[in-house]
Every structure is written in structure tokens, then in C-alpha cells.
Amino acid sequence: MLTLNLKDLYADEPHGVFFLIDNKSFYASCEAVQRGLNPLKVPLVVLSETENTGDGLVLATSPEAKKLYHLKNNVSRATDLPHDPRLLIVPPRMNLYIRKNLQINQIFKEFVAPEDLVPYSIDESILDLTHSWRLFGATPHDVACRIQHTVRHRLGLYTTVGIGDNPLQAKIALDIYAKHADDLIGEIHYRTVPQKLWPIPNITDVWSIGHRTAAHLARLGIHNLDDLAHTNPYFLKQQMGLIGEQLFALAWGIDRTNVRKRLRPRSASIGNSQVLPRDYTQRSEIEVVLKELGEQVAARLRHHHKKTTGISLSIGFSYAAAQQDGRSGLKGAVRIGATDEDRIICRTLVTLFRQLWQGQSLRHLAVYTFKLVAATGLQLNLFASTKQQIQQDTIGHLVDTIHDQYGFTALVRGSSLLHGGTAIERASLVGGHNGGNAYE
């Protein structure tokens, strides 16, 4: 009875042909191909440098290494690696992965118009083939095979493809079915929602449902997508707000996203965050890093011709401190007069930090500016020297010019040379890791 009514149920929902394409074990596969090895058959691990992540973090694992050693990305560490001569352990090369990502998306543009392509992450892309798939194959599945073969032939990389009537279905098809299929292709459609979505055994395997959301649902008596799909949506909204409505729609495979309509945030924010290379316990060391982050954020504000009227600070505790304190960290925010000056932003951050911190060891710092305004001029303070204010404003832009022309390390504050400073080391990193040589 339910299957017969699905056509009418979904009659008014958007119907298209969407692919969610993932580059299988991307970082590890890039490293394997660069060495002339098959990405699916070589046991290989990309391990971050110890100075950036404490004792070294496994960033990527080849399928063979996962099978042999049961490693997990961004969870396993150097101490978890076996002493096996077959296992290749290599450092990350973020510039290589960025270059390969650009090449892959360039191939995708041979199958869709640029406005129908959305790079979702460094290893995933959304393709709306609703208007173009018939040019390349008899069925969407055939087109997916053709794209896979093209990427494999030109770049040596394997791709997995989720196919759906909307981006949500394609994403779940990719995560749940494609990655385990022999041809690395999975499909979910409106007509197959009861067979493909509702029987998924682990609700946290589904995109956007984390452990905290799953725990909340469990308290409501909802343990899987079948339960979720057959729960009163008004009850879900009452208990969970807008998230409840979205989860109900997810359980029915409904997604009204228009990939051509790029979303713009209602309020812009410019910031920076950093995972510290070790536990920081000394106030002087923490404040050195805070000032470095403040200067970086101020430079980004000037680059975007913005000034901030609000600054927020988030400090994350180390694992041991979080266990002892019962909290993962602390947050605070303050409103200030519109500024993009290093000196004012850094001074505000230090003051805010001293108000928040109670001596816990830290492992993460994040600085964000909000309530941004256009940098259309310099607002003078009547209680300070006009000449000095103009000089401070000029100095910031002059330092930016030097950094743009000669690199960040050409001019740094002396405090960055103190024990605990990280700015000089991080200047050579890409995404927090070694950039490497993309053409090695």
C-alpha cells in the first residue's frame, strides 16, 4: 500500500539527477599514484608531522591499510601503527591534494555546466546532471561509470558515486551504498526510500546525524530512520525545533536544495583557529599565540576592507583538563568600537582571555570577529593623538604589503620567536599540515 502511494506523495517534490562523487581515500590515493602504485592495493598511511599534532595523527589510510590494520582517519595516531615493513608511512602534501582536486573538478566540468558543479569538500563534489546526463549515456548509472573511467584513466584515482533524485539522496547513497559496492556506485530514489533509507541499521551513519542528535532522538523513542519517518512531525518540531522538521524530511529522502542558488550568510564573520602542538599551561605562552591569531585576523579584516565591532574567543581544554573540569572549554565575546588594528584586537583578546581562563591546560584557540562594517575611513578618538592614530593605521597596511610581496616570515613580531610561538612554523603549512611539493 505504501509503495503504491509514493508517487503521489512525492509528486510536488523536486526531481532531478544528482551525483555526489567522492575520491576514494583521497590523500592516500594521491600519494600512491605519485609512487606508481595502485591506490586500492597498497597499504599506505598519510601521517601528519609530530610538531603539528603532538604525536602524529593519521590523516588518511588506503583501503588496503584499513583492511589489514583497522586504522581510522583523524582518530588513529602514530602509536597505533604496526611495525610492518609492508606499510608505507608518508607525510602529507596538501598542495598536491589541492592540485589534484582542481584537476578532478575540471574533468567534472566536461559533464556539467560550471553552475551545476559544487565542490563540497576537498574530496567530494555535487553534480547536477538533470539537464546533461543524456548527452553521455543511456542511463545515469552509465554516465557515472564514464566519469569514473575518465578520472581513473587521466589521474589514476578511483571515485565512488552516489546517485539520487536530489543531493540528499545522492549523499546517503554515496556514504551507505556506493563505498561498499563492487562498481563503487550506489543509488537512492524517491521510490526506493522505504527499501534503502529506513532499514539503515546505524542512524549515525547517515549524513548530518551525529551522536548527540542520535541520543536526543533515542530519548524520544526514535532509534532508526524507520522510527523517524513514522513519528509525528509536529511532535518532532515541538521537541527539537527546526532540526526536528529537517530530520523528518531527511527520513523521507526530501531535499529541496537548488545547487545553482548559492547561499550567502546573513552575517559575515572573519576569524582563525588553531590546534596547539602540545598542551599549553603557561599564560605567557598562550598569550603569544593569542596575539599571533589576533594579528592574522586583523590582516584578514584589512584584506576584505572590513572592520569589526565584536570579538569572540573560544579556548579548548586539553583532554586531561576537560576530564577534570567537566567542560570542554570556555567562550566569551565583547563589543568594541569599529577597528581593524592589530594593537586593539590583540589587547581585547588578552583581556578577554584573562577574564575567562582559570589555569586549565589548553589545546585549542579560536578567534572570530562579528558585526563587521565596511572600512570606509578612520574613526578618530578625541582622547588620543591624531598623528599616532594615523600612524598605527598606516603601519598595519604597510605590514600587509610586505607580507603580500615577500611572505609572512619576512616580517614577524619578536614575540613569535619566544617559546610557545607558532606563527613562523604555521606560515609554511596548508590547512594546518605540510604543503609539500605538488609536483614531486
C-alpha positions in Angstrom: 0.0 0.0 0.0 2.8 2.4 1.0 4.8 1.8 -2.2 1.7 2.5 -4.4 1.2 5.9 -2.7 4.9 7.1 -3.0 4.4 8.5 -6.5 1.6 10.8 -5.3 3.4 11.6 -2.1 6.5 12.9 -3.9 4.7 14.4 -6.9 5.4 18.0 -5.8 9.0 17.5 -4.7 11.9 18.5 -7.0 13.0 15.6 -9.2 16.5 15.7 -10.8 19.6 13.6 -11.5 22.3 14.4 -8.9 25.7 12.8 -8.4 27.7 13.0 -5.2 31.2 12.0 -6.1 33.9 11.1 -3.6 37.6 10.5 -4.4 38.2 7.2 -2.6 40.8 7.6 0.3 41.9 10.8 -1.5 45.1 11.8 0.3 46.4 8.2 0.4 45.4 7.6 -3.2 47.2 10.7 -4.4 50.4 9.5 -2.6 50.0 6.0 -4.1 49.6 7.3 -7.6 52.6 9.6 -7.3 54.6 6.5 -6.4 53.3 4.5 -9.4 51.2 2.2 -7.1 47.6 1.0 -7.2 45.6 3.1 -4.6 43.4 0.1 -3.8 46.1 -2.5 -3.3 49.0 -0.7 -1.4 49.0 -0.4 2.4 49.7 3.3 2.9 49.1 5.8 5.6 49.4 9.6 5.5 50.8 10.7 8.9 50.9 14.3 10.0 54.1 15.7 11.4 54.5 15.3 15.2 55.2 19.0 15.7 51.8 19.9 14.3 49.7 17.3 16.1 51.6 16.2 19.2 52.5 12.6 18.5 51.4 12.3 14.8 47.8 11.9 13.5 46.7 9.5 10.8 45.1 11.8 8.2 44.4 9.2 5.5 44.5 5.5 5.1 44.4 3.4 1.9 41.7 0.8 1.7 44.3 -2.0 2.0 45.7 -0.4 5.2 42.3 -0.1 6.7 41.6 -3.8 6.0 44.9 -5.0 7.3 45.4 -2.8 10.4 41.8 -1.4 11.2 43.0 2.2 11.3 40.7 5.2 11.4 41.4 8.6 9.8 41.8 11.5 12.3 41.5 9.1 15.2 44.4 6.7 14.9 47.9 8.0 15.9 51.5 7.1 15.2 51.5 4.9 18.3 48.7 2.8 16.7 50.7 1.9 13.6 52.0 -1.6 13.3 55.7 -2.4 12.8 55.1 -3.9 9.4 57.6 -3.4 6.6 54.8 -3.6 4.0 53.2 -0.4 5.4 54.2 2.8 3.7 54.1 5.9 6.0 54.3 9.2 4.2 53.9 12.9 5.3 51.0 15.0 3.9 51.4 17.2 0.8 48.4 19.5 0.9 49.5 21.4 -2.2 49.4 18.1 -4.2 45.9 17.3 -2.9 44.6 20.7 -3.8 46.1 20.5 -7.3 44.5 17.0 -7.8 41.2 18.3 -6.6 41.3 21.1 -9.2 42.1 18.6 -11.9 39.2 16.3 -10.9 36.7 19.2 -10.8 37.9 20.3 -14.2 37.0 16.8 -15.5 33.6 17.1 -13.9 33.0 20.3 -15.9 33.1 18.2 -19.1 29.9 16.7 -17.9 28.0 19.6 -16.3 27.9 23.4 -16.6 30.0 25.3 -14.1 26.9 26.5 -12.3 25.8 22.8 -11.8 29.0 21.8 -10.0 29.5 22.4 -6.3 32.9 21.4 -4.8 31.5 20.1 -1.4 34.9 19.4 0.2 38.5 18.7 -1.0 37.5 15.1 -1.9 33.7 15.4 -2.7 31.7 17.3 -5.3 28.0 17.6 -6.1 27.0 17.4 -9.8 23.5 18.3 -11.1 23.2 16.3 -14.3 19.5 16.8 -14.6 19.9 18.6 -17.9 23.0 17.0 -19.3 23.2 13.3 -18.4 21.5 12.1 -21.7 24.5 13.5 -23.6 26.8 11.0 -22.1 25.0 7.7 -21.6 21.8 5.7 -21.8 21.2 5.8 -18.0 22.6 7.9 -15.1 24.4 4.8 -14.0 26.2 4.6 -17.4 27.2 8.2 -17.0 28.6 7.6 -13.5 30.7 4.7 -15.0 32.0 7.0 -17.7 33.0 9.7 -15.2 34.8 7.1 -13.1 36.7 5.7 -16.0 37.7 9.2 -17.2 39.1 10.2 -13.8 40.8 6.8 -13.4 42.4 7.0 -16.9 43.7 10.5 -16.6 44.6 10.8 -13.0 44.9 7.2 -11.7 42.3 7.8 -9.0 39.3 5.8 -8.1 36.0 7.6 -7.4 32.7 6.5 -5.7 29.4 7.9 -6.9 26.1 8.3 -5.2 23.1 8.9 -7.4 19.8 10.4 -6.3 16.8 12.4 -7.3 18.2 15.2 -5.0 21.5 16.0 -3.4 20.5 14.4 0.0 19.7 11.1 -1.6 22.9 11.1 -3.6 24.9 11.8 -0.4 23.4 9.0 1.6 23.7 6.6 -1.4 27.4 7.5 -1.5 28.1 7.0 2.2 25.9 3.9 2.8 26.0 2.0 -0.5 28.5 3.2 -3.1 31.6 2.8 -0.9 30.7 -0.9 -0.4 29.6 -1.7 -4.0 31.7 -3.6 -6.4 31.4 -0.8 -9.0 31.6 1.9 -6.4 28.2 3.2 -7.4 25.0 3.5 -5.2 21.6 4.8 -5.9 18.6 6.1 -3.9 15.4 7.4 -5.4 12.1 8.5 -4.0 10.6 5.2 -5.0 13.2 3.3 -3.1 13.2 5.3 0.2 11.5 2.5 2.2 13.9 -0.1 1.0 17.1 2.0 1.0 16.7 4.6 3.8 14.6 3.1 6.5 16.4 -0.2 7.1 19.8 1.6 7.7 20.9 -0.1 11.0 23.1 2.7 12.5 21.4 6.1 12.4 24.7 7.9 13.0 26.0 6.5 9.7 23.5 8.9 8.0 24.8 12.3 7.0 24.1 15.1 9.4 23.0 12.8 12.3 25.8 12.9 15.0 25.9 11.1 18.3 24.3 13.9 20.3 21.4 14.1 17.8 21.0 10.3 17.9 21.0 10.4 21.7 18.3 13.1 21.7 16.2 11.0 19.2 16.7 7.9 21.4 15.2 9.8 24.4 12.2 10.4 22.2 11.9 6.6 21.4 13.4 7.1 17.9 16.2 4.6 17.1 16.3 4.4 13.3 15.1 6.1 10.2 12.0 4.0 10.1 11.0 5.3 13.5 11.9 8.8 12.5 9.9 8.7 9.3 6.8 7.5 11.2 7.0 10.0 14.0 4.5 12.9 14.1 6.4 15.8 12.5 4.7 18.3 14.8 6.0 16.3 17.8 9.5 16.5 16.4 9.2 20.2 15.8 7.9 20.7 19.4 10.8 18.7 20.9 13.7 19.7 18.6 12.6 22.9 16.7 13.6 23.4 13.1 16.1 20.5 13.4 13.2 18.1 14.0 11.5 19.2 10.8 14.7 18.8 8.8 15.3 15.3 10.3 11.7 14.3 9.4 12.3 15.4 5.8 15.6 13.5 5.7 13.9 10.3 6.8 11.6 10.6 3.8 14.5 11.5 1.4 13.3 15.0 0.8 15.7 17.8 -0.1 14.7 21.0 -1.9 18.2 22.4 -2.4 18.8 24.3 -5.6 22.6 23.9 -6.2 22.5 26.9 -8.6 21.4 29.2 -5.8 24.5 29.9 -3.8 23.6 30.7 -0.2 25.1 33.9 1.4 25.4 34.1 5.1 23.2 36.7 6.8 26.1 38.0 8.9 29.7 37.7 7.9 32.4 36.6 10.3 36.2 36.6 9.9 38.4 34.5 12.2 41.0 32.0 12.7 41.6 29.0 14.9 44.5 26.7 15.9 45.0 23.3 17.4 48.1 23.8 19.6 51.0 21.4 19.1 51.0 20.4 22.7 49.2 21.2 26.0 49.8 24.9 26.9 49.8 25.7 30.6 51.8 29.0 30.8 49.8 32.2 30.5 52.7 33.9 28.7 52.9 31.2 26.0 49.1 31.2 25.5 49.1 35.0 25.1 51.8 34.8 22.5 49.6 32.6 20.4 46.6 34.7 21.0 48.4 37.8 19.8 49.5 35.9 16.7 45.9 34.9 16.0 44.7 38.4 16.6 47.2 39.8 14.1 46.2 37.3 11.5 42.5 38.1 11.9 43.3 41.8 11.7 45.2 41.3 8.5 42.2 39.4 7.1 39.9 42.2 8.0 42.0 44.7 6.2 42.3 42.4 3.2 38.5 42.3 2.9 38.2 46.0 3.7 36.2 45.4 6.8 36.3 46.5 10.4 34.9 44.6 13.4 32.7 45.8 16.2 32.7 42.5 18.1 35.3 39.8 19.0 34.7 36.3 20.3 37.3 34.0 21.9 37.0 30.2 22.4 39.5 28.2 24.4 39.5 24.5 24.2 40.9 22.4 27.1 43.3 19.5 26.7 41.9 16.1 27.2 43.1 15.8 30.8 41.9 19.2 31.7 38.4 18.5 30.2 38.1 15.3 32.1 39.0 17.1 35.3 36.9 20.2 34.8 33.9 18.6 33.3 33.8 21.1 30.4 35.5 21.0 27.0 36.4 24.7 27.1 35.2 28.3 27.6 33.8 31.0 25.3 33.4 34.7 25.6 32.6 37.8 23.5 32.8 41.5 23.7 31.7 44.5 21.7 34.2 47.2 20.7 34.5 50.3 18.5 34.9 49.5 14.8 38.5 48.6 14.2 41.0 46.6 12.1 44.0 47.5 14.2 46.3 44.7 15.4 47.0 46.5 18.7 43.4 47.0 19.7 42.3 43.4 18.6 45.2 41.8 20.4 44.7 43.8 23.6 41.0 42.9 23.6 41.8 39.2 23.2 44.3 39.2 26.0 41.8 41.0 28.3 39.0 38.6 27.4 41.3 35.6 27.9 42.4 36.7 31.4 38.7 37.0 32.3 37.9 33.5 31.1 40.9 31.4 31.9 41.2 29.7 35.3 44.5 27.9 34.8 43.4 24.9 32.7 45.8 23.4 30.2 44.7 24.3 26.7 44.9 22.6 23.3 42.8 24.8 21.1 42.2 28.5 20.5 39.7 30.2 18.2 39.2 33.9 17.5 36.3 35.3 15.5 35.1 38.8 14.6 31.5 39.6 14.1 29.2 42.6 13.3 31.5 43.7 10.6 31.3 47.1 8.9 32.8 48.5 5.8 36.3 50.1 6.3 35.4 53.4 4.6 37.5 55.6 6.8 39.4 56.0 10.1 37.3 57.0 13.1 39.5 59.2 15.3 39.5 59.1 19.1 39.3 62.6 20.6 41.3 61.4 23.6 44.4 60.2 21.7 46.9 61.7 19.4 45.6 62.1 15.9 49.1 61.7 14.4 49.6 58.5 16.4 46.3 57.0 15.3 47.0 57.7 11.6 50.5 56.1 12.1 49.0 53.0 13.6 46.6 52.6 10.8 49.4 53.1 8.2 51.6 50.6 9.9 49.1 47.8 9.6 48.6 48.3 5.9 52.4 48.6 5.4 53.0 45.3 7.1 50.3 43.7 4.9 52.1 45.0 1.8 55.4 43.5 3.0 53.7 40.1 3.7 52.0 40.0 0.4 55.2 40.8 -1.5 57.8 38.8 0.5 55.8 36.3 2.5 54.7 36.2 6.1 58.0 35.3 7.6 59.7 38.3 6.1 58.4 40.4 9.0 57.2 39.0 12.3 56.9 40.3 15.8 59.8 39.4 18.1 57.3 37.6 20.5 56.8 34.9 17.8 60.4 33.9 18.5 59.6 33.2 22.1 58.9 29.7 23.4 55.3 28.8 22.5 55.1 30.9 19.4 53.6 29.1 16.4 53.2 31.7 13.7 56.5 31.1 11.9 56.1 27.4 11.8 52.5 27.5 10.7 53.3 30.0 7.9 54.7 27.1 5.8 51.6 24.9 6.4 48.5 24.4 4.3 45.3 23.6 6.2 47.4 23.1 9.3 49.7 20.5 7.6 52.8 20.3 5.4 52.1 21.7 2.0 54.9 19.8 0.3 55.7 20.0 -3.3 52.7 19.3 -5.5 54.9 18.2 -8.4 57.3 15.8 -6.7 
